Amino acid sequence: MKKQLMTTTALAAAGVLAATGAYAQAKKPTLSLGGWGEGIVVIADQDSGVVTHAVGVDVQHEAEIHFKGSATLDNGIKLATRVELEGNVSAGDQIDEAYVTVSGSFGQIRIGADDNAASITGTGFGTGGTQVANHTIKDSNDVATRPGGHNAALNLQEPSFTGDAEKITYFTPRIGGFQLGLSWEPSEQEDANNSLSPTSSRHDGFSVSAEFSQKFGGAGLGLYAGYSNIAGGSTDTEDNHPQAAAFGARVDFGGFRLSGLYGKKWNNGNGNGAGTSGNTQEVIDLGARYKAGANHFSIGYIYGEDDGDTRNGATDDTQIVLASYRRDLGPGVQYRLNLWWVDYTGENVGSTDDSETFALSTSVRITF
């Protein structure tokens, strides 16, 4: 049913383009470049079950180049394409997200390698919506080494199982502050263009999101709910039918923003290795920020819990605190300073899946 719904949406969109004479084009499509580059220095003190108080300095660089094409048809429908090239790749794709959008009074349709609807909408809540410098979750791995035996539950404000696997996503127009999103993907495998035949991997992923965002005088309110699931592959157990849900809220007043989010993933079926019930993960994500001209301040806290090996009744716990300062030096140029505390407490007491890190990172970022 979900597959038929999204397929019908895509066919309806194609019909709209054809029926309205969408082939007529006002002018030639344009191509533009965007992206960012960041030079980073990290000082970290890590205390783990393997190494005690290992103090070190690291020099890092991160960058992305964005290729963006766009065209507007005579009837007002806008088409765009976006390809993101990674500047630093130690593992994974050289190309990050790549997709095409069709936008108009009917909303927006995205087709290609991108996050799902719940993930796209959820990034604006919790620490994702308040951080002024580095990313509390995604950048924590650059300053603190996660022990190999530790299952970290973190990214649940973006309830997704397949990342940038090819999918089709539809967002409704925003009406009265409300917007809905729907996604469907044939396979969890990215860059797999032949997904028509049955596959041994997870498949038929579905996602839905609902967001409310509105200003009331000098204050603003945002609310969010997202849900994702995907069917298990041929080698998965019967209870391995991954599902995830997240709920968030944020409030803006003056130069302040407060935001919180709760996420849960269940029936994930990995990590316990004993044929027991699938993994369950839970995350609490809290953030606050303040803006004063060119100066920006934020603090975030994340607590994640993963049931790990369900046979012993314990959990892998993750805590992250990130305090950040950012100074806007000019258009597209920022100075950033971050103070980190990252703590991994494993389900096996006193084992090598424990680690605690204090770190200081500073950087200059150029966005174009």
HELIX and SHEET records of a PDB file:
HELIX    1   1 LYS A    2  ALA A   19  1                                  18    
HELIX    2   2 ALA A  117  GLY A  122  1                                   6    
HELIX    3   3 GLY A  126  GLY A  129  5                                   4    
HELIX    4   4 SER A  140  ASP A  142  5                                   3    
HELIX    5   5 ASN A  155  GLN A  157  5                                   3    
SHEET    1   A17 THR A  30  SER A  48  0                                        
SHEET    2   A17 ALA A  54  THR A  72 -1                                        
SHEET    3   A17 LYS A  78  GLU A  86 -1                                        
SHEET    4   A17 ILE A  95  GLY A 104 -1                                        
SHEET    5   A17 GLY A 107  ALA A 113 -1                                        
SHEET    6   A17 GLU A 166  PHE A 171 -1                                        
SHEET    7   A17 PHE A 178  SER A 187 -1                                        
SHEET    8   A17 HIS A 203  PHE A 216 -1                                        
SHEET    9   A17 ALA A 219  ALA A 231 -1                                        
SHEET   10   A17 GLN A 243  PHE A 253 -1                                        
SHEET   11   A17 PHE A 256  TRP A 266 -1                                        
SHEET   12   A17 GLN A 281  ALA A 292 -1                                        
SHEET   13   A17 ASN A 295  ASP A 306 -1                                        
SHEET   14   A17 ASP A 316  GLY A 330 -1                                        
SHEET   15   A17 VAL A 333  THR A 345 -1                                        
SHEET   16   A17 SER A 355  THR A 367 -1                                        
SHEET   17   A17 THR A  30  SER A  48 -1                                        
END                                                                             
